[in-house]
Amino acid sequence: MIKVSILVPVYKCEKFINQCVESLFSQAFDDVEFIFYDDCSPDASVSLIHQCLEKHPDRWEQVRIISAQQNSGVSIARNRLLVEAKGEYIWYVDSDDWIEPDAIRLLYETACSSKADIVSFGFYYEGISRCATVYHYKYKSVKECLKDVIGNNWGAVWRFFFRRSIATENSILFPVGYNVAEDYVFCIKYLFHVQNIISIDVPLYHHITYNTMSLVATQDIHSLVHQYEATIIVEDFYVKQDPATVF
């Protein structure tokens, strides 16, 4: 089994994709696959991935680029990536973000040494001013993390390193048709099935918010509706659970 699958949905990110891909291919970790899902991106994003790959010929056999027949949205993209993944652990990386050097090795070795189902870590939040704010999260238990995410405190899929089998064995997917909050639903359902969490008190991820083409930057009234509906999905999910197993 491959140790780690890096999963990257690609859509309208040509100004940022090079930094993202370079940070991935430059990692000092070999037992990894990189899967990109081209959601019919109308720009040069995919061409730039190929250009970056030419500078890292040792990564050729580790890279797959899946091309959608039509633009299907981020949930379908992430679900397809999960189906395609073969790694023991998976990490979703947004195509306009990037990761710290040696991040994959640190996450994998930490997960293995602690037998963790999920790993959380710090991250840099880079806004329009290009000044980074560092966020640190140190969870003592799964329930502490779950309460935090339910409180809508960074329920983003990119801020966790997941054991793939938890998602596949429990049929945990991203709700289709949502452009925002779909990862909030995934994270909460995933955390419900987790036995062991470990936190790394080191920022490993750079979350870029000044991409004017991103889904976050182009939110409208439909996005607000999706956020509300995602909350309803989570509420319905927990209503069906044994209260003693939740909190």
LUMLUM-598867 format. One record per atom (N, C-alpha, C): residue in three letters; x, y, z. Coordinates in steps of 0.05 Angstrom, whole numbers, plus 5000, padded with zeros to 4 digits. Atoms other than C-alpha are relative to their C-alpha. Example, Ala and Ser with C-alpha at 12.3 -4.5 7.8 and 13.67 -1.06 7.14 Angstrom:
LUMLUM-598867
ala501849765000ala524649105156ala501850245000ser498449764999ser527349795143ser498550225014
This chain:
LUMLUM-598867
met501749765000met500050005000met501750255000ile498749744999ile502350714985ile499550135027lys500349894973lys503551095049lys498250255000val501549754999val500551775030val499050074972ser501249895024ser495852044977ser499550295004ile500649715000ile495852794964ile497950054979leu502349975018leu489252994933leu499450294995val500249715007val488553654896val497950054978pro501949915020pro482253914861pro501250244986val498849785016val484254394805val497850144985tyr501949845015tyr479954964779tyr500750305003lys499449715001lys481855684759lys502150085021cys497949944980cys488355704798cys502850054987glu497549985014glu493655864746glu502150195013lys498249824987lys496556434787lys501349885025phe499150114975phe497755984847phe500949714998ile499550295002ile498455264822ile502949935000asn497250065001asn505855304810asn501349985027gln499050004973gln507455474882gln499049755015cys501250244988cys502754924905cys501449754992val498950245010val505554384861val503049985006glu497250004993glu512754584873glu500449925029ser499850074971ser511654524948ser499549705004leu500650284997leu508853824937leu502349834989phe498050165013phe514053554888phe502850025014ser497549954986ser519753834931ser500249865027gln500050144974gln517953414992gln502149785001ala498050214996ala523152955021ala498549755009phe501650234994phe518352365020phe499349864974asp500250145026asp518051824967asp497649824997asp502250185003asp512451344983asp497350155000val502249815001val507051824960val498950004971glu501249965027glu502251924902glu498650285001phe501349735003phe499652604877phe497849974979ile502350025019ile492752594846ile498750274997phe501349745007phe490053214812phe497449954985tyr502550025014tyr482853284790tyr499450264986asp500549775016asp482053764733asp497050024995asp503049975002asp474854004740asp499350194977cys500449835024cys474854294669cys500950285004ser498949734995ser479154874690ser500550144973pro499849865026pro478755404634pro502650154995asp497549855003asp485655684646asp502349814996ala497650165006ala492855424642ala500949835024ser499250144976ser492755074709ser501349734995val499050275006val493854364682val502650014985ser497549975015ser499254584634ser502350075019leu498049924981leu502954894692leu500849775018ile499350244985ile502654244731ile502049844984his498250155018his505953894671his502850144999gln497549855001gln511254444668gln501649955025cys498750044975cys512854364741cys501049715002leu499350284999leu513053604734leu502649954983glu497650025017glu518353684679glu502650065016lys497749934983lys522953984732lys500449805022his499850214980his521653384777his499549734987pro500550255015pro522352774731pro499749755018asp500250234982asp523052314792asp497149965010arg502750024990arg515652454807arg498049904978trp501850075022trp512852244739trp498249765007glu501650244994glu510551554762glu498250035024gln501649954976gln507451844825gln497650194995val502049805006val502852334790val497849904982arg502350065017arg495852234762arg498450264997ile501849775004ile491652784731ile497449894988ile502750105008ile484252604725ile498550234987ser501449795014ser480253014675ser497049955001ala502950024999ala472853134687ala498850054972gln501449965025gln468053104628gln498650274999gln501349744997gln464553724653gln500550115028asn499649894973asn465354204711asn497949905019ser501950144982ser462253834770ser500050115028gly499949894974gly464154234831gly501949865019val497950104982val468854134890val499249745014ser500850244986ser464753594925ser500549754983ile499650235018ile464753124866ile503049964994ala497150025004ala472053274854ala501349865023arg498850124976arg473953094925arg499149715004asn500950284998asn469652474925asn501449824980arg498650155020arg472852234861arg502949955008leu497250034991leu479752364889leu500249795022leu500050194978leu478051954951leu499749714988val500350265013val475751374906val502649914987glu497550075015glu482251404866glu502449965018ala497750014981ala486851454927ala500649725008lys499150264991lys490950854947lys501650015026gly498349964977gly494751145006gly498749915026glu500950064973glu494350925078glu498850255013tyr500949744990tyr493451665095tyr499550184976ile500649815022ile490552225052ile500250285011trp499949724993trp491552975053trp498950164976tyr501249825021tyr487053445013tyr501550275001val498649745002val490954054989val498650174979asp501249825019asp487554644956asp502150104980ser498149945021ser490754834890ser501150295001asp498949734996asp491855564911asp501550025026asp498550004975asp495155364977asp502749864996trp497550155002trp501955064991trp500949905028ile499350124975ile505454655044ile503050045007glu497349964991glu511854705085glu501849774992pro498150225006pro518154305067pro499949785021asp499950244983asp518153605097asp497449965016ala502650024985ala510853675119ala498949724998ile501250275004ile508653005089ile501449795018arg498650194983arg514152615124arg499350035029leu500649954972leu512752945191leu497249905007leu502750084995leu505352815186leu499749705000tyr500350295002tyr506052095165tyr501449865024glu498550124978glu511351915217glu498650055027thr501549944975thr507252255272thr497549835001ala502450175000ala500951885251ala500749715006cys499250284996cys504551215250cys500949955028ser498950054974ser508251295315ser497950025022ser502249984980ser501851485352ser497649834993lys502250165011lys497351015311lys497450174998ala502349815001ala492851625299ala498349954975asp501950015023asp486651615255asp499950274986ile500149735011ile487352365244ile502250165014val498049824989val492852885253val499250284994ser500449715004ser491653625263ser502650145003phe497549855000phe496954155255phe499450304997gly500349715003gly498054905254gly500150084971phe500049915027phe497355325192phe500350314999tyr499749715005tyr498756015163tyr497550094984tyr502349885014tyr492756435142tyr501050254987glu498949785015glu494956915087glu497950154985gly502149845011gly490057465071gly500950194979ile499449825022ile489858035021ile502450175005ser497749854993ser495358405058ser502649854996arg497850195003arg499857805046arg501549955026cys498850054974cys501557815120cys498749745012ala501050254991ala500857125151ala499450005030thr500750054972thr497156975216thr500349715005val499550284994val499256335249val497949905019tyr502050134982tyr493955875279tyr501149745010his499150244988his495755335328his497649865014tyr502150154987tyr491054785352tyr501249755013lys499050234985lys492754275406lys497749855013tyr502350154990tyr487253765417tyr500949775018lys499450214981lys487553305477lys498449754995ser501850235005ser481952855452ser498550054974val501749985024val477552705392val497650175006lys502449854993lys471552995428lys500650305002glu499249724999glu475253645440glu500150124972cys499849915028cys476753705366cys497350014987leu502650015011leu469753505347leu498350245009lys501549764990lys466654045391lys501050254987asp498849765012asp471454555362asp499050034971val500849995029val469654375289val497050054998ile502949955000ile462154345304ile499450295006gly500349724994gly462955045332gly500950174977asn499249875026asn465155215260asn502750145002asn497349894997asn472355345281asn501849854981trp498250115020trp476155185218trp499449704994gly500850275009gly472354565195gly500849964971ala498950025027ala476754555133ala501549744996val498950265005val478853905102val503150004998trp497149995004trp485954135087trp501550025026arg498549974974arg487654235161arg500249745015phe499850274988phe487353485176phe501449804981phe498750235013phe491452875156phe498449765007phe502050214995phe486452295149phe501049724994arg499750285007arg486951545153arg497849934980arg501950035021arg483651355088arg497849795006ser501950224995ser480250715113ser497650095017ile502249904984ile476051105163ile497850114982ala501949885018ala472751485106ala498749784982thr501050205019thr472050895058thr498249795014glu501550214986glu469550385109glu497450105012asn502449884989asn464350865136asn498450164979ser501449865022ser462151145068ser499750305005ile500149714994ile463951855088ile500850154974leu499549855024leu463452315028leu499250295003phe500849725000phe462653055012phe497350034988pro502749975011pro455453265001pro500150144973val499949895028val454453394926val498250244997gly501549765005gly452054064902gly500650245017tyr499249784982tyr455454484955tyr502750124991asn497549865006asn460855004940asn501450095025val498849934975val462155175012val498949815022ala500950164976ala461654795079ala499949704994glu500050285006glu462154125043glu502249855016asp497950134984asp468653985080asp499450005029tyr501049994972tyr465454185146tyr498449755006val501650244996val460553615137val501849755000phe498250235001phe466053125117phe501649975026cys498350014976cys470553305176cys498449905024ile501650084976ile464953235228ile499249714999lys500750285003lys462552565201lys502449825005tyr497550164997tyr469752315198tyr500749995030leu499249994972leu471252545269leu498349825018phe501850174984phe465252155295phe501049725001his499150285001his468651505274his502949975008val497150004993val475651685299val500449905028gln499350094973gln478851335358gln502350165012asn497549884989asn485451705364asn500850244983ile499149765014ile487752405346ile502750095012ile497549884991ile494652725351ile500350274987ser499749735010ser496353455343ser503050074998ile497249905004ile502853755316ile499950305003asp500149714994asp504154445344asp502050154983val498349875020val507654665281val498350084976pro501649925024pro504655065223pro501349874975leu499050155023leu505254625161leu498750084974tyr501649945023tyr500254925113tyr499650304997his500449725006his499455595079his497350034985his502649965012his492155775066his499850284989ile500049755014ile491656315014ile497150104996thr502849905003thr485356755015thr499850244981tyr500149775019tyr487257294964tyr499749914971asn500750095027asn485556864904asn497150094993thr502749885006thr479757264874thr498249814985met501650205015met477556654833met499149775017ser500750234983ser476856184892ser497150015008leu502850014991leu470055944917leu499550175024val500349844976val471156284983val499750304993ala500049725007ala472556954950ala497550084984thr502349945018thr466456904904thr497349915013gln502450084987gln461256724957gln497750204995asp502449835005asp454156974945asp497849895018ile502250094984ile447256844974ile499749704999his500150295002his447556124949his502049875019ser498150114982ser453756014990ser499050015029leu501249984973leu450156255053leu497949785004val502050214998val444555775038val501449735003his498650254997his449555205030his501149975028gln499050014972gln452655375097gln497849925019tyr502350074983tyr445855345130tyr499249714996glu500850275006glu444054695095glu502149795010ala497950184989ala450754385115ala499649965030thr500650024971thr449054535187thr497749815006ile502350184997ile442454185179ile500849714995ile499050275005ile445953575150ile501449895025val498650084976val450453545211val498149955023glu502050044978glu444653625259glu498549744995asp501550255006asp440753065224asp501849765005phe498250224996phe446852625226phe500249935030tyr499650064971tyr447752695302tyr497449935014val502650084989val440352625316val499749694999lys500350295005lys440951915289lys502049845016gln497950144985gln446951745334gln499149965028asp500450044972asp447051475404asp501250245015pro498949764986pro447852105448pro502449945017ala497750074983ala452651745493ala502649984985thr497550035016thr457551645436thr500950264988val499349745012val457552375414val501750175019phe498649844981phe459552785474phe500049885028
